[in-house]
Amino acid sequence: MKLYDNRRAPNPRRVRWFLAEKGAAAEAGVEIVPIDFFAGDHKTPEYVARAGIAQAPALTLDDGTTITESLAICRYLESLYPEPNMFGRDAKEIAVIEMWTRRAEMMAAIPLMLAVRHGHPALAALETQVPAVADNNLQGAERSMAFFDRRLGASEWLAGDRITIADGVLFIGMDFARMVKFAPAPEHKNIARWLTAMRARPSATAGT
């Protein structure tokens, strides 16, 4: 398998993080192929023909099938490398993890990504930036931190008693937003405790 990857972007980082959490066997089973967004590698006819879209990550299987979207790739890898479990073991757990993954993505990760895309000067080379988009999304993500802080006051990890894909989605979104000096408010002590735990894991620096 080949993973078409960009070291700077958060969505490809989700897959690298996931592989690191899965361990050496999973990491050894995937060849990393770097894609340079600034050079336009993701827009070449060859790449778009393979992936169907000018985005990364993309995972090309040995039979030529290409899967895009970071969470879809992670679900596929989970089927190949089921332990440690990251998406849930039974119907209830699967649903709870999916719920927190969606909340992490919609309430925090996507707004923070948009805040960076439209707010960091270096990314103006990739698209037309709209400062209001950056401001509005950053404010929305900041408001969501109180919600996640309450959850992490009741649970060690975001979706339950162990780390899951939901933690990865929230962590990588927040870590990416350090590019625009985002940080949770000092009163969000449960998030601070969780961030310390996430940053202590080997997966925190996977491919960075």
C-alpha positions in Angstrom: 0.0 0.0 0.0 1.1 3.6 -0.7 0.0 6.5 1.4 0.2 9.8 -0.4 1.0 12.2 2.4 1.8 15.8 3.2 3.8 16.5 6.3 2.3 20.0 7.0 -1.4 19.3 6.6 -3.6 18.0 9.5 -5.7 15.4 7.6 -2.7 13.4 6.4 -1.3 13.7 9.9 -4.4 11.9 11.2 -3.4 8.8 9.3 0.3 9.0 10.4 -0.9 9.4 14.0 -3.2 6.4 13.5 -0.5 4.2 12.1 1.8 5.1 15.0 -0.9 4.2 17.5 -1.4 0.9 15.7 2.3 0.1 16.0 5.3 -1.2 14.0 3.4 -3.8 11.9 1.0 -1.2 10.6 3.7 1.4 9.9 5.8 -1.2 8.0 2.8 -2.2 5.9 2.4 1.3 4.3 4.8 3.1 2.1 4.8 6.8 2.5 4.9 8.9 -0.7 5.4 12.6 0.0 3.1 15.1 -1.7 4.1 18.8 -1.9 1.1 21.1 -1.9 3.1 24.2 -2.7 4.6 22.5 -5.7 1.1 21.4 -6.9 1.9 17.6 -6.7 -1.8 17.0 -5.7 -3.0 18.7 -8.8 -1.1 16.8 -11.4 -3.2 14.8 -13.9 -1.6 11.6 -12.7 -2.4 12.2 -9.1 -6.0 13.3 -9.7 -6.6 10.4 -12.0 -5.5 8.1 -9.2 -7.2 9.8 -6.3 -10.2 11.3 -8.0 -9.6 14.6 -6.2 -6.8 17.1 -5.6 -6.4 16.3 -2.0 -4.3 14.3 0.4 -4.1 11.9 2.1 -4.8 9.1 -0.4 -4.2 5.4 0.2 -3.6 3.3 -2.9 -4.0 -0.5 -2.3 -2.1 -3.2 -4.0 -5.0 -3.8 -6.5 -5.0 -0.2 -7.5 -8.0 0.9 -5.5 -7.5 4.4 -4.0 -9.2 5.5 -0.8 -9.3 9.2 0.1 -10.6 11.0 3.3 -8.5 10.5 6.4 -11.2 8.7 8.5 -12.1 6.3 5.7 -8.4 5.4 5.4 -8.2 4.9 9.1 -11.3 2.6 9.1 -9.7 0.5 6.4 -6.4 0.3 8.3 -8.4 -0.7 11.4 -9.7 -3.7 9.6 -6.2 -4.8 8.7 -4.7 -4.0 12.1 -7.5 -4.4 14.6 -5.5 -3.9 17.8 -5.3 -1.7 19.6 -8.9 -0.9 18.8 -9.6 2.7 17.9 -13.2 2.7 16.5 -15.1 0.5 18.9 -15.7 -3.1 19.8 -19.4 -3.4 20.0 -22.5 -1.5 18.8 -22.7 0.9 21.7 -19.0 1.7 21.8 -18.8 2.2 18.0 -21.7 4.6 18.2 -20.2 6.6 21.1 -16.8 6.8 19.5 -18.4 8.0 16.2 -20.4 10.6 18.1 -17.3 12.1 19.8 -15.3 11.9 16.6 -18.0 13.8 14.7 -18.2 16.4 17.5 -14.4 16.8 17.6 -14.3 17.2 13.8 -17.3 19.5 13.3 -17.0 21.7 16.5 -13.2 22.0 16.7 -11.0 20.4 14.1 -12.7 21.8 10.9 -13.1 25.3 12.3 -9.5 25.3 13.5 -8.2 24.1 10.1 -10.2 26.9 8.4 -8.8 29.4 10.8 -5.3 28.4 9.8 -6.0 28.2 6.1 -7.6 31.7 6.0 -5.4 33.2 8.7 -1.8 32.1 8.2 0.1 34.2 5.7 2.1 31.3 4.2 -1.1 29.6 3.1 -2.2 32.5 0.9 -0.1 30.7 -1.8 -2.7 27.9 -1.9 -6.0 29.7 -2.0 -7.7 33.1 -1.6 -7.8 33.9 2.1 -10.9 35.5 3.7 -9.9 37.0 7.1 -13.5 36.9 8.3 -13.6 33.1 7.7 -10.5 32.7 9.9 -12.0 34.9 12.7 -15.4 33.4 12.7 -14.1 29.8 12.8 -11.5 30.5 15.4 -14.2 32.1 17.7 -16.4 29.0 17.2 -13.6 26.6 18.0 -12.8 28.6 21.1 -16.4 28.4 22.3 -16.4 24.7 21.8 -13.5 24.2 24.3 -15.7 24.6 27.3 -17.8 21.7 26.0 -14.8 19.5 25.5 -13.4 20.5 28.8 -16.5 19.4 30.6 -16.4 16.0 28.8 -12.7 15.5 29.7 -13.6 16.3 33.3 -15.8 13.2 33.3 -13.7 10.9 31.1 -10.0 10.3 30.9 -10.2 10.2 27.1 -12.6 11.9 24.8 -14.8 8.9 23.9 -14.2 6.7 27.0 -11.7 4.9 29.1 -9.0 4.5 26.4 -7.6 6.6 23.5 -9.5 6.4 20.3 -9.7 8.0 16.9 -11.8 10.8 18.5 -8.8 11.9 20.5 -6.7 12.0 17.5 -9.1 14.1 15.5 -9.4 16.7 18.3 -5.7 16.7 19.2 -4.4 17.1 15.6 -6.9 19.9 14.9 -5.8 21.8 18.0 -2.1 21.2 17.5 -2.4 22.4 13.9 -4.0 25.6 15.1 -0.9 26.6 17.0 0.1 28.1 13.7 -2.4 30.9 14.4 -1.4 31.0 18.1 -4.6 29.1 19.2 -4.5 27.7 22.8 -7.3 26.6 25.1 -8.1 29.1 27.9 -6.2 28.6 31.2 -9.4 27.7 33.0 -9.8 24.6 30.8 -7.7 22.4 33.1 -9.2 19.1 31.9 -8.2 19.9 28.3 -4.7 20.8 29.6 -4.4 17.5 31.4 -5.5 15.6 28.2 -3.2 17.6 25.9 -0.2 16.7 28.2 -1.2 13.1 27.9 -1.6 13.3 24.1 1.7 15.0 23.6 3.5 12.5 25.7 2.6 9.6 23.3 5.0 8.6 20.6 2.3 9.1 18.1 2.2 12.9 18.8 5.3 13.4 16.7 4.6 10.7 14.0 6.0 12.1 10.8 6.3 15.7 12.0 
